[in-house]
């Protein structure tokens, strides 16, 4: 169980949970109540399963391409370390994606077939990140897709499941969530720059260099809070959502560490801390939306 838990990469799961919480809470604020409890639970579990499936697919594909060498600074990858056979990892990958599709069918029954299309595209993005003939994660496009799918798509998708419409409020919140989710990948790629370069994995951090990657990380972390405030100004509230700013003090530590350290243990800690910032931001922003409702 510890091996499979490690393969699922629990430190990345806030990126799957946060957007569903925020999108659903925005719907609660707009409607004055939770329209579809079943829709919220199904979207939450499906999002987590897609994230786990993506992590397993990444574990499998990176091992096949030789990107997860023994000198990498991150946590042990189960395929490359020989802890689980590639076939078992592949089976677990498609099991996670398959279960998410079953939930997607239920969500499509609730809110229309567009939700199922979104789910299929999300799975495809997860597989093609490091899989397929031309993985976009090896071409420096990983951050773009994380922002798109864990920010814009996930938050607005969770909102749409509840109300079957789109609004400015969840759009603005999706940008904030997307920035923080993208920051998780940035710190991961900053940590792995040297081993990725040797494996010909040209991530965005490899393309732009450590100094600019650090600036990008800092900008995403700070920008998420700026966008939150800007969204509430544009929408004239709900001001209770400013509770999300309680996560701002937690961002200082990882920002300083990413800009001053290159060692694996410190950056692994920063990865967890960035996920925590996203989790706290999403939780308190959602609480503020529910209070405002």
HELIX and SHEET records of a PDB file:
HELIX    1   1 UNK A    2  UNK A    8  1                                   7    
HELIX    2   2 UNK A   10  UNK A   12  5                                   3    
HELIX    3   3 UNK A   14  UNK A   31  1                                  18    
HELIX    4   4 UNK A   37  UNK A   65  1                                  29    
HELIX    5   5 UNK A   86  UNK A  111  1                                  26    
HELIX    6   6 UNK A  113  UNK A  128  1                                  16    
HELIX    7   7 UNK A  136  UNK A  139  5                                   4    
HELIX    8   8 UNK A  142  UNK A  147  1                                   6    
HELIX    9   9 UNK A  148  UNK A  153  3                                   6    
HELIX   10  10 UNK A  154  UNK A  163  1                                  10    
HELIX   11  11 UNK A  168  UNK A  191  1                                  24    
HELIX   12  12 UNK A  193  UNK A  198  1                                   6    
HELIX   13  13 UNK A  204  UNK A  208  1                                   5    
HELIX   14  14 UNK A  210  UNK A  235  1                                  26    
HELIX   15  15 UNK A  239  UNK A  247  5                                   9    
HELIX   16  16 UNK A  248  UNK A  260  1                                  13    
HELIX   17  17 UNK A  264  UNK A  292  1                                  29    
END                                                                             
